[in-house]
Amino acid sequence: MDQRLVRAGSALRLPDLVTRLLGRRGAEASTDRQQSNPDAVVDCALYVNGRREPGRPHYADAYARSRRGRNSFMWLGLHEPGPAVMAAVGRVFGLDELVVEQALADGHRPTVQRHGEVTLLVLRTAGYVEHVELTDSSEVIDTGDVMVFLGDRFVLTVRHGAAGALSTVRAEIERRPRLLAEGPWAVGYAVCERMVDLYLEVAGHVERDLERVEETVFARERAADIQHLYQLKREVVEFKRAVLPLQAPLRTLLEQHPANPPRGLHRWFVDVDTRLARAVDRVAAYDDLLTSIVQSRLAQLAVEQNNDLRKIAAWAAIAATQTVIAGIYGMNFPNLPGLGWRYGYWLALGLMALVAFTLHRLFRRSGWL
C-alpha cells in the first residue's frame, strides 16, 4: 500500500482510501497500455555490449535507455507502418519529415542517403514464388524494399512487402555478440548480407526455370508459348532492377568517410560487395540468356508462319488449276472443242484430278506440303 495513503489513513475514511488506491493502480495500468508497441512493430530490443537485454520494451523507452548507457543501442523493426505510427517514431528518433514520408511509400531504388547524423540505407528485397508451371500471368519473383535508418544509438528498419523478413537476421546476429558489439552498423551489415543471400537464392531458382524453358523451346513435340517467355522476361527484369542498382551505394559505404561503417566492419562489407558482384553477374547472364531464348522462339514462329504460307500457296495453286479448267469449259461457246462430246465431262474431271495429283506430288517433294 502507498505509504502516503497509510500516513493519511487517519484523516480519510476507508471508502475514500480504497477509491484513491484503485485510481492509482488504474492510472498505472493505463500507462502500461499506452507504452505497448504498435502492431506495426515486429520487434524492439536493447543491446548492451553486443548482447540483447531481456524483454521487449517500448521503442521510446529502449531509445532513452540506449542513450543513457555505454556501448548500447536499440533496434526497432517495423513492417508497413501507417502514417500515425511513422510520425510518432520519427519524433522519437528526430527524423526529418521528408524522410518519414519517404518511409511510408514502397518501390524505392537502392541508395545511401545522409540526413544529419542519420544514414539511410535503402535496399530491395526479393523472394522466389513457387509455381507448378509458367503461364502468361505467373508471379515468379516477389520484390519489396527495406529502409535502414542508422543513428548513433539506434537502428530503425522499415520493410514493405512480404519478401525479405528480418527475423532471421536478428536471430543470427544475436548469436554473434562480438560483431553486434560494433554498434548499429553491425545491423546494417547483417541486413545487406541477408539481402544479397536472397538474391543468390532467387538466382538459383531462376536458373532452374530457365533450364526448363530452354528445353521446352527446343522440344520437337510442343514449343513454349511466347507469352510465357515474355512473362518470365518481365520477372527477370524486375529482379535485375532490384539487384544491379545496389552496387553503387554499397561501394559508397566502402569509402573513407566519418559516417560510413567503422573499420572493424570494413572487411565484412567487402565480402558482401564480392557476393553482390557474383549475383549481378548471374542476373545479367540470365537476362541475356532469356533474351536469346525469346529471339530463338520468335525465329521459330517466323519459320512456322513461313511454312504455313507455303502450304496455303500450294493448295491455292492446286485449286487454281481446277478453277481454270472449269472456267474454260464453263464458258459454253458453240465452237468449244469437245463440248458436245459424249465423254467430255468425264475427260475434264479426269484432267482436273490428274493435274491436282501431279501438283500435290511436286509440292510434297519440294517440302511445301
RAWO-V13439 format. One record per residue. RES is the residue in one small letter. SS is DSSP state (~ for helix, > for strand, _ for the rest). PSI is psi in radians with two decimals (* if undefined). D_LAST is the distance of its C-alpha to the last C-alpha in Angstrom with 1 decimal. Layout:
res={RES | RES}
ss={SS | SS}
psi={PSI | PSI}
d_last={D_LAST | D_LAST}
This chain:
res={m | d | q | r | l | v | r | a | g | s | a | l | r | l | p | d | l | v | t | r | l | l | g | r | r | g | a | e | a | s | t | d | r | q | q | s | n | p | d | a | v | v | d | c | a | l | y | v | n | g | r | r | e | p | g | r | p | h | y | a | d | a | y | a | r | s | r | r | g | r | n | s | f | m | w | l | g | l | h | e | p | g | p | a | v | m | a | a | v | g | r | v | f | g | l | d | e | l | v | v | e | q | a | l | a | d | g | h | r | p | t | v | q | r | h | g | e | v | t | l | l | v | l | r | t | a | g | y | v | e | h | v | e | l | t | d | s | s | e | v | i | d | t | g | d | v | m | v | f | l | g | d | r | f | v | l | t | v | r | h | g | a | a | g | a | l | s | t | v | r | a | e | i | e | r | r | p | r | l | l | a | e | g | p | w | a | v | g | y | a | v | c | e | r | m | v | d | l | y | l | e | v | a | g | h | v | e | r | d | l | e | r | v | e | e | t | v | f | a | r | e | r | a | a | d | i | q | h | l | y | q | l | k | r | e | v | v | e | f | k | r | a | v | l | p | l | q | a | p | l | r | t | l | l | e | q | h | p | a | n | p | p | r | g | l | h | r | w | f | v | d | v | d | t | r | l | a | r | a | v | d | r | v | a | a | y | d | d | l | l | t | s | i | v | q | s | r | l | a | q | l | a | v | e | q | n | n | d | l | r | k | i | a | a | w | a | a | i | a | a | t | q | t | v | i | a | g | i | y | g | m | n | f | p | n | l | p | g | l | g | w | r | y | g | y | w | l | a | l | g | l | m | a | l | v | a | f | t | l | h | r | l | f | r | r | s | g | w | l}
ss={_ | _ | ~ | ~ | ~ | ~ | ~ | _ | ~ | ~ | ~ | _ | _ | ~ | ~ | ~ | ~ | ~ | ~ | ~ | ~ | ~ | ~ | ~ | ~ | ~ | ~ | ~ | ~ | ~ | ~ | ~ | ~ | ~ | _ | _ | _ | _ | _ | _ | > | > | > | > | > | > | > | > | _ | _ | > | > | _ | _ | _ | _ | _ | _ | ~ | ~ | ~ | ~ | ~ | ~ | ~ | ~ | ~ | ~ | _ | _ | _ | > | > | > | > | > | > | > | > | _ | _ | _ | ~ | ~ | ~ | ~ | ~ | ~ | ~ | ~ | ~ | ~ | ~ | _ | _ | _ | ~ | ~ | ~ | ~ | ~ | ~ | ~ | ~ | _ | _ | _ | _ | _ | _ | > | > | > | > | > | _ | _ | > | > | > | > | > | > | > | > | > | > | > | _ | _ | _ | _ | _ | _ | _ | _ | _ | _ | _ | _ | > | > | > | > | > | > | > | > | > | > | _ | _ | _ | > | > | > | > | > | > | > | _ | _ | _ | _ | _ | _ | ~ | ~ | ~ | ~ | ~ | ~ | ~ | ~ | _ | _ | ~ | ~ | ~ | ~ | _ | _ | _ | ~ | ~ | ~ | ~ | ~ | ~ | ~ | ~ | ~ | ~ | ~ | ~ | ~ | ~ | ~ | ~ | ~ | ~ | ~ | ~ | ~ | ~ | ~ | ~ | ~ | ~ | ~ | ~ | ~ | ~ | ~ | ~ | ~ | ~ | _ | _ | _ | _ | _ | _ | _ | _ | ~ | ~ | ~ | ~ | ~ | ~ | ~ | ~ | ~ | ~ | ~ | ~ | ~ | ~ | ~ | ~ | ~ | ~ | _ | _ | ~ | ~ | ~ | ~ | ~ | ~ | ~ | ~ | _ | _ | _ | _ | _ | _ | _ | _ | _ | ~ | ~ | ~ | ~ | ~ | ~ | ~ | ~ | ~ | ~ | ~ | ~ | ~ | ~ | ~ | ~ | ~ | ~ | ~ | ~ | ~ | ~ | ~ | ~ | ~ | ~ | ~ | ~ | ~ | ~ | ~ | ~ | ~ | ~ | ~ | ~ | ~ | ~ | ~ | ~ | ~ | ~ | ~ | ~ | ~ | ~ | ~ | ~ | ~ | ~ | ~ | ~ | ~ | ~ | ~ | ~ | ~ | ~ | ~ | ~ | ~ | ~ | ~ | ~ | ~ | ~ | ~ | _ | _ | _ | _ | _ | _ | _ | _ | _ | _ | _ | _ | _ | _ | ~ | ~ | ~ | ~ | ~ | ~ | ~ | ~ | ~ | ~ | ~ | ~ | ~ | ~ | ~ | ~ | ~ | ~ | ~ | ~ | ~ | ~ | ~ | _ | _ | _}
psi={2.51 | 2.27 | -0.60 | -0.64 | -0.57 | -0.76 | -0.54 | 0.11 | -0.59 | -0.46 | -0.13 | 2.55 | 2.80 | -0.78 | -0.72 | -0.67 | -0.77 | -0.71 | -0.79 | -0.67 | -0.79 | -0.60 | -0.69 | -0.81 | -0.62 | -0.66 | -0.70 | -0.72 | -0.67 | -0.68 | -0.69 | -0.68 | -0.65 | -0.47 | 0.10 | 2.56 | 2.59 | 2.93 | -0.48 | -0.24 | 2.04 | -0.76 | 2.68 | 2.24 | 2.65 | 2.32 | 2.27 | 2.12 | 0.66 | 0.12 | 2.52 | 2.36 | 2.58 | 2.65 | 3.07 | 1.45 | 2.93 | 2.51 | -0.58 | -0.73 | -0.72 | -0.70 | -0.69 | -0.72 | -0.62 | -0.56 | -0.45 | -0.51 | 3.00 | 2.55 | 0.76 | 2.64 | 2.92 | 2.70 | 2.07 | 2.18 | 2.18 | 2.55 | 1.95 | 1.07 | 2.71 | 3.02 | -0.71 | -0.78 | -0.77 | -0.62 | -0.72 | -0.72 | -0.70 | -0.64 | -0.67 | -0.76 | 0.01 | 0.68 | 2.63 | 2.54 | -0.66 | -0.67 | -0.66 | -0.76 | -0.65 | -0.60 | -0.29 | -0.31 | 2.81 | -3.13 | 0.45 | 2.73 | 2.47 | 2.30 | 2.94 | 2.15 | 2.58 | 2.15 | 1.58 | -2.14 | 0.08 | 2.29 | 2.27 | 2.14 | 2.07 | 2.23 | 2.66 | 2.42 | 2.77 | 2.51 | 2.49 | 2.33 | 2.04 | 2.44 | 2.57 | -0.85 | 2.76 | 2.26 | -3.11 | 0.00 | 0.27 | 2.37 | 1.97 | -0.70 | 2.19 | 2.16 | 2.72 | -2.71 | 2.79 | 2.33 | 2.21 | 1.98 | 2.13 | 2.00 | -2.97 | -0.66 | 0.30 | 2.73 | 2.24 | 2.10 | 2.25 | 2.03 | 2.42 | 2.39 | 2.90 | -0.47 | 2.72 | 0.64 | 2.45 | 0.13 | -0.67 | -0.60 | -0.79 | -0.76 | -0.69 | -0.75 | -0.45 | -0.30 | 0.04 | 1.28 | -0.56 | -0.69 | -0.73 | -0.42 | -0.22 | -0.25 | -2.86 | -0.56 | -0.34 | -0.66 | -0.69 | -0.72 | -0.77 | -0.67 | -0.77 | -0.75 | -0.75 | -0.73 | -0.74 | -0.67 | -0.69 | -0.68 | -0.81 | -0.65 | -0.80 | -0.67 | -0.64 | -0.73 | -0.70 | -0.63 | -0.72 | -0.65 | -0.71 | -0.63 | -0.74 | -0.71 | -0.71 | -0.71 | -0.65 | -0.67 | -0.69 | 0.27 | 2.60 | -0.57 | -1.01 | 2.06 | 2.79 | 2.57 | 2.36 | -0.52 | -0.58 | -0.69 | -0.69 | -0.68 | -0.78 | -0.62 | -0.74 | -0.71 | -0.72 | -0.66 | -0.70 | -0.72 | -0.68 | -0.67 | -0.40 | -0.55 | -0.91 | -0.73 | -0.19 | -0.29 | -0.84 | -0.84 | -0.66 | -0.64 | -0.55 | -0.63 | -0.31 | -0.10 | 2.83 | 1.89 | 2.43 | -0.54 | -0.06 | 3.01 | 2.64 | 2.83 | -0.48 | -0.36 | 0.01 | -0.80 | -0.50 | -0.69 | -0.55 | -0.69 | -0.71 | -0.71 | -0.67 | -0.78 | -0.56 | -0.69 | -0.66 | -0.70 | -0.69 | -0.76 | -0.74 | -0.76 | -0.72 | -0.69 | -0.69 | -0.67 | -0.77 | -0.73 | -0.73 | -0.61 | -0.72 | -0.67 | -0.75 | -0.76 | -0.67 | -0.73 | -0.66 | -0.67 | -0.69 | -0.74 | -0.66 | -0.71 | -0.74 | -0.72 | -0.65 | -0.70 | -0.72 | -0.71 | -0.65 | -0.67 | -0.75 | -0.75 | -0.68 | -0.81 | -0.62 | -0.65 | -0.70 | -0.77 | -0.52 | -0.66 | -0.69 | -0.66 | -0.68 | -0.84 | -0.82 | -0.59 | -0.68 | -0.84 | -0.08 | 0.01 | -0.38 | 0.67 | 2.57 | -0.64 | 0.35 | 2.20 | 2.30 | 0.13 | -0.61 | 0.14 | 2.55 | -0.65 | 0.25 | -0.70 | -0.80 | -0.56 | -0.70 | -0.74 | -0.71 | -0.69 | -0.72 | -0.75 | -0.70 | -0.76 | -0.73 | -0.75 | -0.72 | -0.79 | -0.67 | -0.76 | -0.68 | -0.76 | -0.66 | -0.71 | -0.59 | -0.11 | 0.21 | -0.34 | *}
d_last={102.7 | 103.0 | 106.4 | 107.0 | 106.7 | 109.1 | 111.7 | 111.4 | 111.6 | 115.3 | 114.6 | 111.5 | 111.4 | 109.0 | 106.4 | 106.2 | 105.8 | 102.9 | 101.2 | 101.3 | 100.1 | 97.1 | 96.4 | 96.3 | 93.9 | 91.7 | 91.6 | 90.6 | 87.8 | 86.6 | 86.5 | 84.5 | 81.9 | 81.7 | 81.2 | 78.2 | 74.9 | 72.3 | 69.2 | 67.1 | 69.0 | 67.1 | 69.9 | 73.1 | 75.1 | 78.0 | 77.9 | 81.1 | 81.0 | 77.4 | 78.0 | 77.3 | 80.3 | 80.3 | 79.1 | 76.8 | 79.1 | 78.5 | 76.9 | 79.9 | 82.3 | 80.2 | 80.0 | 83.8 | 84.5 | 82.2 | 84.1 | 87.4 | 86.5 | 85.9 | 82.6 | 81.0 | 78.1 | 76.1 | 72.4 | 71.2 | 67.6 | 66.1 | 62.8 | 61.8 | 65.4 | 66.3 | 68.3 | 71.6 | 71.2 | 69.9 | 72.8 | 75.3 | 73.9 | 73.9 | 77.6 | 78.5 | 76.8 | 77.5 | 74.0 | 73.2 | 72.1 | 69.0 | 68.0 | 68.6 | 66.3 | 63.7 | 64.0 | 63.1 | 59.6 | 56.6 | 53.7 | 55.9 | 54.9 | 56.4 | 59.7 | 63.3 | 66.0 | 69.8 | 72.0 | 75.6 | 76.2 | 73.0 | 69.7 | 66.5 | 63.5 | 60.2 | 57.3 | 54.0 | 53.3 | 50.0 | 48.9 | 45.7 | 44.4 | 43.0 | 39.8 | 37.6 | 34.3 | 33.4 | 32.6 | 32.5 | 36.3 | 37.5 | 40.8 | 40.7 | 43.9 | 47.0 | 49.3 | 52.9 | 55.9 | 59.4 | 62.3 | 65.1 | 68.5 | 70.9 | 74.6 | 77.7 | 78.3 | 75.2 | 71.4 | 69.5 | 65.8 | 63.9 | 60.4 | 57.7 | 54.7 | 54.2 | 53.2 | 55.7 | 58.6 | 61.7 | 63.6 | 62.3 | 63.4 | 66.9 | 67.2 | 66.2 | 68.4 | 71.4 | 71.2 | 71.8 | 75.2 | 75.7 | 72.6 | 73.4 | 76.9 | 75.4 | 75.3 | 72.8 | 70.5 | 69.9 | 68.2 | 66.2 | 65.1 | 64.2 | 62.0 | 60.2 | 59.7 | 58.3 | 55.8 | 54.5 | 54.2 | 52.1 | 49.9 | 49.3 | 48.8 | 46.2 | 44.5 | 44.2 | 42.4 | 40.1 | 39.2 | 38.1 | 36.0 | 34.3 | 33.6 | 31.9 | 29.9 | 28.8 | 27.7 | 25.7 | 24.0 | 22.7 | 22.0 | 18.6 | 19.1 | 20.3 | 21.1 | 24.3 | 24.6 | 25.5 | 28.5 | 29.9 | 29.9 | 31.6 | 34.2 | 35.0 | 35.2 | 37.8 | 39.8 | 39.9 | 41.0 | 43.8 | 44.8 | 44.9 | 47.2 | 49.5 | 49.8 | 49.7 | 52.5 | 55.0 | 55.4 | 57.6 | 60.0 | 60.4 | 61.2 | 63.8 | 65.6 | 65.9 | 68.0 | 71.8 | 72.9 | 75.7 | 73.4 | 70.8 | 70.9 | 73.9 | 73.8 | 73.8 | 70.3 | 68.9 | 67.3 | 65.7 | 64.0 | 62.9 | 61.2 | 59.4 | 58.3 | 56.9 | 54.9 | 53.7 | 52.4 | 50.4 | 49.0 | 48.2 | 46.3 | 44.2 | 43.4 | 42.5 | 40.3 | 38.5 | 38.0 | 36.4 | 34.2 | 33.0 | 32.3 | 30.2 | 28.3 | 27.7 | 26.4 | 24.1 | 22.7 | 22.4 | 20.5 | 18.1 | 17.8 | 17.2 | 14.3 | 12.8 | 13.5 | 12.0 | 8.6 | 9.2 | 10.4 | 7.7 | 5.5 | 8.9 | 9.7 | 7.1 | 8.5 | 11.8 | 11.9 | 11.5 | 14.1 | 16.2 | 16.9 | 18.2 | 20.2 | 21.8 | 22.9 | 24.2 | 25.8 | 27.6 | 29.0 | 29.9 | 32.4 | 35.0 | 37.1 | 39.8 | 39.1 | 35.3 | 34.7 | 34.2 | 34.9 | 37.8 | 36.4 | 36.4 | 32.9 | 31.3 | 29.5 | 27.9 | 27.1 | 25.2 | 23.2 | 22.5 | 21.5 | 19.1 | 17.5 | 17.5 | 15.9 | 13.1 | 12.6 | 12.9 | 10.4 | 7.7 | 8.9 | 9.1 | 5.7 | 4.7 | 8.1 | 7.9 | 5.5 | 3.8 | 0.0}
